[in-house]
Structure formats: C-alpha cells, structure tokens
C-alpha cells in the first residue's frame, strides 16, 4: 500500500498516525508540507529515521525545492518528481491519503 501524507507533522498528527497504522513494507510518500518531516533537523526526523527500517519513504522533490529544503533530505529518503509520483500510484494496488 502507498500512504500519501500532505500535512506538516508540526500542524497535524497525520504522519504519526500513518506510521502507527502502516504495515511493514508499505511505501510512504510525503508531499506538500509533509516534506518537512523528511529533512534533517526537523522535529519529526527521528520518527521518520526509525520508520526507514520498516517502510520505503519518498518525498516529492518539487515540494522540497519550493520550500528551500532540497539539500536537507534525510539519508534513506528517496525523492521523486511528478512522474515518479504517478509511478508510485500505479505500482501500488491501494493508496491511502492522510489529511
């Protein structure tokens, strides 16, 4: 399953809920303000770093760049462009959006 999170972990608990519910081997795509969690020094970075052993984590590169965070991505988080976003959606049988 692909889990898509779009809210900042400082604003909502969507990422925390996603990490709690997602099954091992799931993929998590961070978009919009959720990409902050994929950056070094962010309050959620420790949770996300721990999650990397259970999940494949992606961050949408255009959203990182728009927020000036393109050079601060945590090791282990893969970045994807819009085409990669589409590929992830088509590769997974189910998608869950966390709002």
Biopython code that builds the backbone (N, CA, C, O; Angstrom):
import numpy as np
from Bio.PDB.StructureBuilder import StructureBuilder

atoms = [
    (1, "UNK", "N", (0.844, -1.179, 0.000)),
    (1, "UNK", "CA", (0.000, 0.000, 0.000)),
    (1, "UNK", "C", (0.885, 1.237, 0.000)),
    (1, "UNK", "O", (1.945, 1.268, 0.625)),
    (2, "UNK", "N", (0.424, 2.250, -0.715)),
    (2, "UNK", "CA", (1.077, 3.550, -0.732)),
    (2, "UNK", "C", (0.293, 4.488, 0.173)),
    (2, "UNK", "O", (-0.908, 4.685, -0.006)),
    (3, "UNK", "N", (0.988, 5.062, 1.145)),
    (3, "UNK", "CA", (0.398, 6.046, 2.057)),
    (3, "UNK", "C", (0.905, 7.421, 1.625)),
    (3, "UNK", "O", (2.112, 7.630, 1.503)),
    (4, "UNK", "N", (-0.011, 8.349, 1.396)),
    (4, "UNK", "CA", (0.343, 9.693, 0.945)),
    (4, "UNK", "C", (-0.015, 10.681, 2.057)),
    (4, "UNK", "O", (-1.177, 10.812, 2.442)),
    (5, "UNK", "N", (1.003, 11.368, 2.560)),
    (5, "UNK", "CA", (0.815, 12.319, 3.661)),
    (5, "UNK", "C", (1.117, 13.717, 3.127)),
    (5, "UNK", "O", (2.145, 13.932, 2.486)),
    (6, "UNK", "N", (0.214, 14.671, 3.393)),
    (6, "UNK", "CA", (0.418, 16.018, 2.863)),
    (6, "UNK", "C", (0.496, 17.123, 3.928)),
    (6, "UNK", "O", (0.741, 18.276, 3.576)),
    (7, "UNK", "N", (0.300, 16.817, 5.190)),
    (7, "UNK", "CA", (0.312, 17.861, 6.219)),
    (7, "UNK", "C", (1.596, 17.793, 7.046)),
    (7, "UNK", "O", (2.133, 16.713, 7.291)),
    (8, "UNK", "N", (2.067, 18.935, 7.461)),
    (8, "UNK", "CA", (3.246, 19.014, 8.311)),
    (8, "UNK", "C", (2.990, 18.294, 9.634)),
    (8, "UNK", "O", (1.899, 18.375, 10.199)),
    (9, "UNK", "N", (4.001, 17.599, 10.108)),
    (9, "UNK", "CA", (3.873, 16.913, 11.396)),
    (9, "UNK", "C", (3.804, 17.910, 12.550)),
    (9, "UNK", "O", (3.455, 17.532, 13.668)),
    (10, "UNK", "N", (4.131, 19.170, 12.298)),
    (10, "UNK", "CA", (4.005, 20.210, 13.315)),
    (10, "UNK", "C", (2.576, 20.748, 13.390)),
    (10, "UNK", "O", (2.180, 21.360, 14.382)),
    (11, "UNK", "N", (1.814, 20.509, 12.327)),
    (11, "UNK", "CA", (0.454, 21.020, 12.247)),
    (11, "UNK", "C", (-0.597, 19.959, 12.599)),
    (11, "UNK", "O", (-1.598, 20.258, 13.252)),
    (12, "UNK", "N", (-0.360, 18.734, 12.166)),
    (12, "UNK", "CA", (-1.311, 17.637, 12.361)),
    (12, "UNK", "C", (-0.562, 16.367, 12.727)),
    (12, "UNK", "O", (0.662, 16.311, 12.613)),
    (13, "UNK", "N", (-1.292, 15.347, 13.169)),
    (13, "UNK", "CA", (-0.661, 14.077, 13.531)),
    (13, "UNK", "C", (-0.820, 13.023, 12.437)),
    (13, "UNK", "O", (-0.752, 11.827, 12.721)),
    (14, "UNK", "N", (-1.032, 13.448, 11.193)),
    (14, "UNK", "CA", (-1.261, 12.514, 10.086)),
    (14, "UNK", "C", (-0.076, 11.575, 9.885)),
    (14, "UNK", "O", (-0.269, 10.374, 9.700)),
    (15, "UNK", "N", (1.145, 12.103, 9.918)),
    (15, "UNK", "CA", (2.318, 11.247, 9.727)),
    (15, "UNK", "C", (2.450, 10.246, 10.866)),
    (15, "UNK", "O", (2.711, 9.065, 10.635)),
    (16, "UNK", "N", (2.271, 10.713, 12.079)),
    (16, "UNK", "CA", (2.349, 9.823, 13.243)),
    (16, "UNK", "C", (1.306, 8.707, 13.137)),
    (16, "UNK", "O", (1.619, 7.542, 13.383)),
    (17, "UNK", "N", (0.086, 9.056, 12.778)),
    (17, "UNK", "CA", (-0.976, 8.053, 12.615)),
    (17, "UNK", "C", (-0.631, 7.082, 11.498)),
    (17, "UNK", "O", (-0.829, 5.875, 11.636)),
    (18, "UNK", "N", (-0.120, 7.600, 10.404)),
    (18, "UNK", "CA", (0.275, 6.759, 9.280)),
    (18, "UNK", "C", (1.345, 5.759, 9.702)),
    (18, "UNK", "O", (1.231, 4.570, 9.403)),
    (19, "UNK", "N", (2.375, 6.225, 10.387)),
    (19, "UNK", "CA", (3.468, 5.344, 10.817)),
    (19, "UNK", "C", (2.973, 4.281, 11.796)),
    (19, "UNK", "O", (3.500, 3.169, 11.831)),
    (20, "UNK", "N", (1.974, 4.624, 12.580)),
    (20, "UNK", "CA", (1.417, 3.685, 13.550)),
    (20, "UNK", "C", (0.582, 2.597, 12.875)),
    (20, "UNK", "O", (0.600, 1.444, 13.306)),
    (21, "UNK", "N", (-0.141, 2.954, 11.830)),
    (21, "UNK", "CA", (-1.090, 2.038, 11.184)),
    (21, "UNK", "C", (-0.465, 1.252, 10.029)),
    (21, "UNK", "O", (-0.845, 0.104, 9.795)),
    (22, "UNK", "N", (0.466, 1.836, 9.317)),
    (22, "UNK", "CA", (1.029, 1.202, 8.119)),
    (22, "UNK", "C", (1.713, -0.120, 8.463)),
    (22, "UNK", "O", (2.353, -0.260, 9.505)),
    (23, "UNK", "N", (1.561, -1.073, 7.565)),
    (23, "UNK", "CA", (2.178, -2.385, 7.745)),
    (23, "UNK", "C", (3.583, -2.380, 7.178)),
    (23, "UNK", "O", (3.882, -1.642, 6.240)),
    (24, "UNK", "N", (4.446, -3.207, 7.750)),
    (24, "UNK", "CA", (5.823, -3.308, 7.269)),
    (24, "UNK", "C", (5.831, -3.526, 5.764)),
    (24, "UNK", "O", (5.014, -4.272, 5.224)),
    (25, "UNK", "N", (6.764, -2.863, 5.101)),
    (25, "UNK", "CA", (6.892, -2.992, 3.664)),
    (25, "UNK", "C", (6.077, -1.986, 2.875)),
    (25, "UNK", "O", (6.193, -1.928, 1.651)),
    (26, "UNK", "N", (5.264, -1.201, 3.538)),
    (26, "UNK", "CA", (4.462, -0.187, 2.850)),
    (26, "UNK", "C", (5.376, 0.925, 2.341)),
    (26, "UNK", "O", (6.523, 1.051, 2.768)),
    (27, "UNK", "N", (4.852, 1.713, 1.438)),
    (27, "UNK", "CA", (5.555, 2.888, 0.939)),
    (27, "UNK", "C", (4.842, 4.130, 1.452)),
    (27, "UNK", "O", (3.614, 4.174, 1.527)),
    (28, "UNK", "N", (5.631, 5.137, 1.803)),
    (28, "UNK", "CA", (5.076, 6.397, 2.294)),
    (28, "UNK", "C", (5.612, 7.521, 1.420)),
    (28, "UNK", "O", (6.821, 7.669, 1.244)),
    (29, "UNK", "N", (4.697, 8.302, 0.881)),
    (29, "UNK", "CA", (5.062, 9.439, 0.050)),
    (29, "UNK", "C", (4.673, 10.718, 0.775)),
    (29, "UNK", "O", (3.510, 10.921, 1.122)),
    (30, "UNK", "N", (5.656, 11.574, 1.000)),
    (30, "UNK", "CA", (5.430, 12.860, 1.656)),
    (30, "UNK", "C", (5.327, 13.933, 0.580)),
    (30, "UNK", "O", (6.213, 14.073, -0.263)),
    (31, "UNK", "N", (4.233, 14.689, 0.622)),
    (31, "UNK", "CA", (4.008, 15.761, -0.343)),
    (31, "UNK", "C", (3.628, 17.036, 0.412)),
    (31, "UNK", "O", (3.391, 17.013, 1.620)),
    (32, "UNK", "N", (3.578, 18.136, -0.320)),
    (32, "UNK", "CA", (3.206, 19.433, 0.241)),
    (32, "UNK", "C", (4.005, 19.696, 1.523)),
    (32, "UNK", "O", (5.218, 19.483, 1.526)),
    (33, "UNK", "N", (3.366, 20.153, 2.620)),
    (33, "UNK", "CA", (4.101, 20.484, 3.842)),
    (33, "UNK", "C", (4.623, 19.263, 4.598)),
    (33, "UNK", "O", (5.443, 19.416, 5.503)),
    (34, "UNK", "N", (4.179, 18.080, 4.257)),
    (34, "UNK", "CA", (4.686, 16.873, 4.918)),
    (34, "UNK", "C", (6.154, 16.626, 4.573)),
    (34, "UNK", "O", (6.829, 15.882, 5.286)),
    (35, "UNK", "N", (6.665, 17.229, 3.501)),
    (35, "UNK", "CA", (8.069, 17.007, 3.136)),
    (35, "UNK", "C", (9.022, 17.531, 4.207)),
    (35, "UNK", "O", (10.169, 17.089, 4.271)),
    (36, "UNK", "N", (8.580, 18.452, 5.040)),
    (36, "UNK", "CA", (9.453, 18.941, 6.114)),
    (36, "UNK", "C", (9.927, 17.797, 7.009)),
    (36, "UNK", "O", (11.046, 17.841, 7.520)),
    (37, "UNK", "N", (9.099, 16.781, 7.206)),
    (37, "UNK", "CA", (9.466, 15.650, 8.057)),
    (37, "UNK", "C", (10.656, 14.883, 7.494)),
    (37, "UNK", "O", (11.346, 14.185, 8.237)),
    (38, "UNK", "N", (10.902, 15.003, 6.200)),
    (38, "UNK", "CA", (11.989, 14.272, 5.544)),
    (38, "UNK", "C", (13.300, 15.039, 5.550)),
    (38, "UNK", "O", (14.243, 14.659, 4.855)),
    (39, "UNK", "N", (13.372, 16.120, 6.330)),
    (39, "UNK", "CA", (14.579, 16.944, 6.340)),
    (39, "UNK", "C", (15.322, 16.849, 7.668)),
    (39, "UNK", "O", (14.729, 16.652, 8.728)),
    (40, "UNK", "N", (16.623, 16.994, 7.572)),
    (40, "UNK", "CA", (17.474, 16.979, 8.763)),
    (40, "UNK", "C", (17.112, 18.146, 9.677)),
    (40, "UNK", "O", (16.861, 19.258, 9.213)),
    (41, "UNK", "N", (17.090, 17.877, 10.978)),
    (41, "UNK", "CA", (16.831, 18.915, 11.958)),
    (41, "UNK", "C", (15.377, 19.170, 12.252)),
    (41, "UNK", "O", (15.062, 19.985, 13.119)),
    (42, "UNK", "N", (14.485, 18.506, 11.565)),
    (42, "UNK", "CA", (13.056, 18.677, 11.800)),
    (42, "UNK", "C", (12.647, 17.868, 13.012)),
    (42, "UNK", "O", (13.256, 16.839, 13.303)),
    (43, "UNK", "N", (11.625, 18.315, 13.722)),
    (43, "UNK", "CA", (11.155, 17.628, 14.929)),
    (43, "UNK", "C", (10.712, 16.198, 14.647)),
    (43, "UNK", "O", (10.815, 15.339, 15.523)),
    (44, "UNK", "N", (10.223, 15.930, 13.446)),
    (44, "UNK", "CA", (9.739, 14.584, 13.100)),
    (44, "UNK", "C", (10.825, 13.702, 12.499)),
    (44, "UNK", "O", (10.579, 12.526, 12.227)),
    (45, "UNK", "N", (12.006, 14.239, 12.290)),
    (45, "UNK", "CA", (13.038, 13.473, 11.585)),
    (45, "UNK", "C", (13.437, 12.197, 12.324)),
    (45, "UNK", "O", (13.755, 11.197, 11.679)),
    (46, "UNK", "N", (13.429, 12.202, 13.653)),
    (46, "UNK", "CA", (13.771, 10.974, 14.390)),
    (46, "UNK", "C", (12.737, 9.881, 14.167)),
    (46, "UNK", "O", (13.097, 8.717, 13.991)),
    (47, "UNK", "N", (11.449, 10.242, 14.172)),
    (47, "UNK", "CA", (10.391, 9.266, 13.907)),
    (47, "UNK", "C", (10.538, 8.699, 12.496)),
    (47, "UNK", "O", (10.398, 7.495, 12.277)),
    (48, "UNK", "N", (10.819, 9.577, 11.560)),
    (48, "UNK", "CA", (10.940, 9.141, 10.176)),
    (48, "UNK", "C", (12.190, 8.281, 9.987)),
    (48, "UNK", "O", (12.156, 7.287, 9.261)),
    (49, "UNK", "N", (13.276, 8.653, 10.629)),
    (49, "UNK", "CA", (14.509, 7.866, 10.542)),
    (49, "UNK", "C", (14.268, 6.452, 11.065)),
    (49, "UNK", "O", (14.745, 5.487, 10.468)),
    (50, "UNK", "N", (13.542, 6.315, 12.160)),
    (50, "UNK", "CA", (13.194, 4.999, 12.702)),
    (50, "UNK", "C", (12.306, 4.222, 11.732)),
    (50, "UNK", "O", (12.434, 3.004, 11.609)),
    (51, "UNK", "N", (11.417, 4.919, 11.053)),
    (51, "UNK", "CA", (10.475, 4.278, 10.134)),
    (51, "UNK", "C", (11.163, 3.730, 8.889)),
    (51, "UNK", "O", (10.629, 2.831, 8.240)),
    (52, "UNK", "N", (12.326, 4.250, 8.547)),
    (52, "UNK", "CA", (13.016, 3.812, 7.337)),
    (52, "UNK", "C", (13.387, 2.329, 7.361)),
    (52, "UNK", "O", (13.610, 1.732, 6.308)),
    (53, "UNK", "N", (13.454, 1.737, 8.542)),
    (53, "UNK", "CA", (13.745, 0.305, 8.617)),
    (53, "UNK", "C", (12.519, -0.541, 8.292)),
    (53, "UNK", "O", (12.648, -1.731, 8.006)),
    (54, "UNK", "N", (11.349, 0.051, 8.332)),
    (54, "UNK", "CA", (10.098, -0.678, 8.077)),
    (54, "UNK", "C", (9.434, -0.306, 6.760)),
    (54, "UNK", "O", (8.713, -1.116, 6.178)),
    (55, "UNK", "N", (9.673, 0.921, 6.282)),
    (55, "UNK", "CA", (8.971, 1.438, 5.122)),
    (55, "UNK", "C", (9.936, 2.032, 4.115)),
    (55, "UNK", "O", (11.041, 2.447, 4.465)),
    (56, "UNK", "N", (9.511, 2.069, 2.869)),
    (56, "UNK", "CA", (10.209, 2.832, 1.844)),
    (56, "UNK", "C", (9.587, 4.225, 1.872)),
    (56, "UNK", "O", (8.376, 4.366, 1.701)),
    (57, "UNK", "N", (10.393, 5.238, 2.083)),
    (57, "UNK", "CA", (9.881, 6.603, 2.245)),
    (57, "UNK", "C", (10.351, 7.462, 1.070)),
    (57, "UNK", "O", (11.526, 7.466, 0.704)),
    (58, "UNK", "N", (9.401, 8.183, 0.500)),
    (58, "UNK", "CA", (9.657, 9.074, -0.628)),
    (58, "UNK", "C", (9.202, 10.480, -0.264)),
    (58, "UNK", "O", (8.290, 10.660, 0.543)),
    (59, "UNK", "N", (9.847, 11.472, -0.867)),
    (59, "UNK", "CA", (9.423, 12.866, -0.715)),
    (59, "UNK", "C", (9.353, 13.476, -2.111)),
    (59, "UNK", "O", (10.212, 13.219, -2.956)),
    (60, "UNK", "N", (8.337, 14.276, -2.341)),
    (60, "UNK", "CA", (8.150, 14.900, -3.646)),
    (60, "UNK", "C", (9.153, 16.048, -3.805)),
    (60, "UNK", "O", (9.082, 17.055, -3.100)),
    (61, "UNK", "N", (10.083, 15.874, -4.740)),
    (61, "UNK", "CA", (11.177, 16.828, -4.930)),
    (61, "UNK", "C", (10.705, 18.253, -5.228)),
    (61, "UNK", "O", (11.263, 19.193, -4.662)),
    (62, "UNK", "N", (9.704, 18.456, -6.087)),
    (62, "UNK", "CA", (9.271, 19.844, -6.327)),
    (62, "UNK", "C", (8.758, 20.540, -5.060)),
    (62, "UNK", "O", (8.922, 21.751, -4.910)),
    (63, "UNK", "N", (8.140, 19.779, -4.151)),
    (63, "UNK", "CA", (7.669, 20.371, -2.892)),
    (63, "UNK", "C", (8.846, 20.686, -1.970)),
    (63, "UNK", "O", (8.826, 21.698, -1.269)),
    (64, "UNK", "N", (9.857, 19.841, -1.962)),
    (64, "UNK", "CA", (11.069, 20.134, -1.186)),
    (64, "UNK", "C", (11.736, 21.404, -1.712)),
    (64, "UNK", "O", (12.112, 22.284, -0.938)),
    (65, "UNK", "N", (11.877, 21.487, -3.021)),
    (65, "UNK", "CA", (12.521, 22.651, -3.640)),
    (65, "UNK", "C", (11.724, 23.924, -3.378)),
    (65, "UNK", "O", (12.305, 24.972, -3.095)),
    (66, "UNK", "N", (10.405, 23.841, -3.471)),
    (66, "UNK", "CA", (9.557, 25.020, -3.253)),
    (66, "UNK", "C", (9.707, 25.564, -1.835)),
    (66, "UNK", "O", (9.491, 26.752, -1.595)),
    (67, "UNK", "N", (10.077, 24.693, -0.899)),
    (67, "UNK", "CA", (10.242, 25.095, 0.498)),
    (67, "UNK", "C", (11.709, 25.323, 0.864)),
    (67, "UNK", "O", (12.028, 25.537, 2.033)),
    (68, "UNK", "N", (12.591, 25.278, -0.114)),
    (68, "UNK", "CA", (14.008, 25.510, 0.121)),
    (68, "UNK", "C", (14.682, 24.400, 0.905)),
    (68, "UNK", "O", (15.680, 24.641, 1.585)),
    (69, "UNK", "N", (14.153, 23.187, 0.820)),
    (69, "UNK", "CA", (14.657, 22.067, 1.607)),
    (69, "UNK", "C", (15.287, 20.959, 0.764)),
    (69, "UNK", "O", (15.579, 19.881, 1.282)),
    (70, "UNK", "N", (15.495, 21.208, -0.506)),
    (70, "UNK", "CA", (16.010, 20.179, -1.402)),
    (70, "UNK", "C", (17.357, 19.620, -1.010)),
    (70, "UNK", "O", (17.668, 18.476, -1.341)),
    (71, "UNK", "N", (18.166, 20.402, -0.310)),
    (71, "UNK", "CA", (19.505, 19.947, 0.074)),
    (71, "UNK", "C", (19.568, 19.434, 1.514)),
    (71, "UNK", "O", (20.661, 19.198, 2.030)),
    (72, "UNK", "N", (18.428, 19.260, 2.166)),
    (72, "UNK", "CA", (18.409, 18.832, 3.569)),
    (72, "UNK", "C", (17.700, 17.494, 3.780)),
    (72, "UNK", "O", (17.297, 17.182, 4.900)),
    (73, "UNK", "N", (17.545, 16.710, 2.730)),
    (73, "UNK", "CA", (16.792, 15.456, 2.801)),
    (73, "UNK", "C", (17.564, 14.413, 3.619)),
    (73, "UNK", "O", (18.771, 14.238, 3.457)),
    (74, "UNK", "N", (16.831, 13.731, 4.497)),
    (74, "UNK", "CA", (17.422, 12.670, 5.313)),
    (74, "UNK", "C", (17.962, 11.545, 4.449)),
    (74, "UNK", "O", (17.382, 11.211, 3.416)),
    (75, "UNK", "N", (19.064, 10.969, 4.870)),
    (75, "UNK", "CA", (19.608, 9.803, 4.188)),
    (75, "UNK", "C", (18.595, 8.661, 4.276)),
    (75, "UNK", "O", (18.043, 8.394, 5.344)),
    (76, "UNK", "N", (18.360, 8.005, 3.169)),
    (76, "UNK", "CA", (17.410, 6.904, 3.129)),
    (76, "UNK", "C", (16.062, 7.283, 2.549)),
    (76, "UNK", "O", (15.285, 6.411, 2.161)),
    (77, "UNK", "N", (15.775, 8.585, 2.487)),
    (77, "UNK", "CA", (14.528, 9.061, 1.875)),
    (77, "UNK", "C", (14.809, 9.299, 0.398)),
    (77, "UNK", "O", (15.745, 10.017, 0.045)),
    (78, "UNK", "N", (13.999, 8.698, -0.458)),
    (78, "UNK", "CA", (14.144, 8.881, -1.902)),
    (78, "UNK", "C", (13.278, 10.039, -2.358)),
    (78, "UNK", "O", (12.156, 10.210, -1.882)),
    (79, "UNK", "N", (13.795, 10.828, -3.272)),
    (79, "UNK", "CA", (12.993, 11.910, -3.823)),
    (79, "UNK", "C", (12.445, 11.475, -5.182)),
    (79, "UNK", "O", (13.091, 10.739, -5.927)),
    (80, "UNK", "N", (11.246, 11.949, -5.478)),
    (80, "UNK", "CA", (10.616, 11.651, -6.765)),
    (80, "UNK", "C", (10.047, 12.935, -7.352)),
    (80, "UNK", "O", (9.685, 13.863, -6.628)),
    (81, "UNK", "N", (9.976, 12.968, -8.670)),
    (81, "UNK", "CA", (9.323, 14.080, -9.349)),
    (81, "UNK", "C", (7.861, 13.703, -9.578)),
    (81, "UNK", "O", (7.401, 12.680, -9.071)),
    (82, "UNK", "N", (7.136, 14.510, -10.327)),
    (82, "UNK", "CA", (5.714, 14.220, -10.543)),
    (82, "UNK", "C", (5.511, 12.897, -11.281)),
    (82, "UNK", "O", (4.570, 12.160, -10.987)),
    (83, "UNK", "N", (6.389, 12.594, -12.235)),
    (83, "UNK", "CA", (6.308, 11.319, -12.933)),
    (83, "UNK", "C", (6.521, 10.157, -11.981)),
    (83, "UNK", "O", (5.862, 9.123, -12.094)),
    (84, "UNK", "N", (7.452, 10.330, -11.035)),
    (84, "UNK", "CA", (7.685, 9.304, -10.016)),
    (84, "UNK", "C", (6.490, 9.125, -9.102)),
    (84, "UNK", "O", (6.202, 8.013, -8.659)),
    (85, "UNK", "N", (5.787, 10.224, -8.816)),
    (85, "UNK", "CA", (4.553, 10.171, -8.023)),
    (85, "UNK", "C", (3.536, 9.282, -8.746)),
    (85, "UNK", "O", (2.930, 8.398, -8.141)),
    (86, "UNK", "N", (3.361, 9.526, -10.032)),
    (86, "UNK", "CA", (2.425, 8.721, -10.824)),
    (86, "UNK", "C", (2.861, 7.256, -10.829)),
    (86, "UNK", "O", (2.029, 6.360, -10.685)),
    (87, "UNK", "N", (4.157, 7.011, -10.994)),
    (87, "UNK", "CA", (4.670, 5.638, -10.982)),
    (87, "UNK", "C", (4.351, 4.943, -9.667)),
    (87, "UNK", "O", (3.937, 3.784, -9.669)),
    (88, "UNK", "N", (4.535, 5.631, -8.548)),
    (88, "UNK", "CA", (4.246, 5.037, -7.240)),
    (88, "UNK", "C", (2.766, 4.673, -7.122)),
    (88, "UNK", "O", (2.425, 3.609, -6.607)),
    (89, "UNK", "N", (1.902, 5.547, -7.595)),
    (89, "UNK", "CA", (0.461, 5.276, -7.526)),
    (89, "UNK", "C", (0.115, 4.051, -8.369)),
    (89, "UNK", "O", (-0.685, 3.215, -7.948)),
    (90, "UNK", "N", (0.706, 3.940, -9.542)),
    (90, "UNK", "CA", (0.373, 2.806, -10.408)),
    (90, "UNK", "C", (1.013, 1.504, -9.941)),
    (90, "UNK", "O", (0.507, 0.425, -10.250)),
    (91, "UNK", "N", (2.120, 1.588, -9.200)),
    (91, "UNK", "CA", (2.805, 0.396, -8.702)),
    (91, "UNK", "C", (2.099, -0.245, -7.510)),
    (91, "UNK", "O", (2.305, -1.427, -7.232)),
    (92, "UNK", "N", (1.287, 0.506, -6.819)),
    (92, "UNK", "CA", (0.633, 0.008, -5.608)),
    (92, "UNK", "C", (-0.857, -0.215, -5.858)),
    (92, "UNK", "O", (-1.543, 0.611, -6.458)),
    (93, "UNK", "N", (-1.316, -1.336, -5.386)),
    (93, "UNK", "CA", (-2.721, -1.705, -5.587)),
    (93, "UNK", "C", (-3.657, -0.734, -4.869)),
    (93, "UNK", "O", (-4.722, -0.394, -5.384)),
    (94, "UNK", "N", (-3.254, -0.291, -3.679)),
    (94, "UNK", "CA", (-4.087, 0.608, -2.869)),
    (94, "UNK", "C", (-3.285, 1.830, -2.458)),
    (94, "UNK", "O", (-2.077, 1.760, -2.230)),
    (95, "UNK", "N", (-3.995, 2.964, -2.369)),
    (95, "UNK", "CA", (-3.396, 4.206, -1.877)),
    (95, "UNK", "C", (-4.281, 4.754, -0.762)),
    (95, "UNK", "O", (-5.509, 4.725, -0.848)),
    (96, "UNK", "N", (-3.633, 5.250, 0.281)),
    (96, "UNK", "CA", (-4.346, 5.868, 1.399)),
    (96, "UNK", "C", (-3.812, 7.277, 1.584)),
    (96, "UNK", "O", (-2.620, 7.465, 1.830)),
    (97, "UNK", "N", (-4.684, 8.267, 1.467)),
    (97, "UNK", "CA", (-4.280, 9.644, 1.712)),
    (97, "UNK", "C", (-4.558, 10.012, 3.150)),
    (97, "UNK", "O", (-5.642, 9.747, 3.669)),
    (98, "UNK", "N", (-3.581, 10.623, 3.794)),
    (98, "UNK", "CA", (-3.687, 11.061, 5.190)),
    (98, "UNK", "C", (-3.794, 12.575, 5.179)),
    (98, "UNK", "O", (-2.861, 13.273, 4.782)),
    (99, "UNK", "N", (-4.945, 13.077, 5.621)),
    (99, "UNK", "CA", (-5.194, 14.523, 5.564)),
    (99, "UNK", "C", (-5.153, 15.154, 6.939)),
    (99, "UNK", "O", (-5.341, 16.364, 7.069)),
]
sb = StructureBuilder()
sb.init_structure("model")
sb.init_model(0)
sb.init_chain("A")
sb.init_seg("    ")
for serial, (resi, resn, name, xyz) in enumerate(atoms, 1):
    if name == "N":
        sb.init_residue(resn, " ", resi, " ")
    sb.init_atom(name, np.array(xyz, "f"), 0.0, 1.0, " ", f" {name:<3s}", serial, name[0])
structure = sb.get_structure()
